[in-house]
Amino acid sequence: DARLKINIKDFNYHDSILNIPVREYDWKESGEHTIGFIAQELQEIYPELVGEDEDGKLYIKETKLIYLLIEEVKALKKEIEELKKEG
């Protein structure tokens, strides 16, 4: 709700999400193999997507990645439209 927010402005979309490395790894405690992001690596590019819990462990605010995906789709759509005009 816009009535609950201040300082509203366009997001400074400063880097492509395509530059975020996707990693394959095993969890130490469970041994479960998975894919995902490393919080420290993501924090270097998008610090607003990383939080810290009371134990000092970093976590990724995964739902906020949706906004970056939307911006990436917009950028790709714009590029496609420009290519169509050229061709």
N, C-alpha and C positions, 0 to 999 in steps of 0.2 A: 504494500500500500504506500503510495507516494506521500501520503499525509504523515507517515511515520519516519520519513527520511529527510536528511538535509545534505547540502553540498552535492547534489546530483549532477553528474557530468558524464560524458562519454568515457568509456574505459580506454585507457591508453594501451591499445593492442600492440605491444612492442616486439613481439617475437612469435614466430610460428610454433604451434604446438607440435609440429613435425620435428622440431629440434629437441623435444623431450625424449630422452632415451628410455625405451621400454626394456626392462631387464627380465631375465629368467633366473630364479633363485630358489633355495630351500630355506624354510623357516628353521631356526636353530632348535626351538623347543619341540615342535611336532614332527619335523622332518618333511613336512608337506612341501611338495614341489609346486611352484606357481609362477605366474608372470605378473609384472606390475612395474611400478615406479619406485625409485629410491628417494625418500623424502629429502635428503640433503641435496641431491641433484636437481630435483624439482624446485627446491627452495632458492637455488641460485638463479633460476630463470623467472619463477613466479612465487615470490615469498608469501604473497597473500593466499596461496593455496596450501600452505603448510602451517600446522599448529603444533603446540608443545603441551604435553600433558603434565600432571603434577610431579611425575617422576623424571621429567626432562627428556622423555622420549618424543621424537617427532612423529607426526601422523599427517596424512594427506587428507585434505578436505575434498573428498572425491566428488561430491555433488557440484562443487564449483567448477569442475572440469567441463561441465555441460556448457557453461557460458563461453569457454574458450573454443569448444567444438562449434558452437553457433557462429562465432566470429570467423573461424577458419572456413566454414561453409560459405559465409558471405564473401570472404576474400576470393575463394575459388570460383564462386558464381560470377563475381565481377571480372575476374580474369577470363573466364569462358566467354562472357559477353563481349569483352574487348577483342578476343581472338575471332569471334564470329563476325565482328564489324570489319576486321582486317581481311578475312578470307572471303 
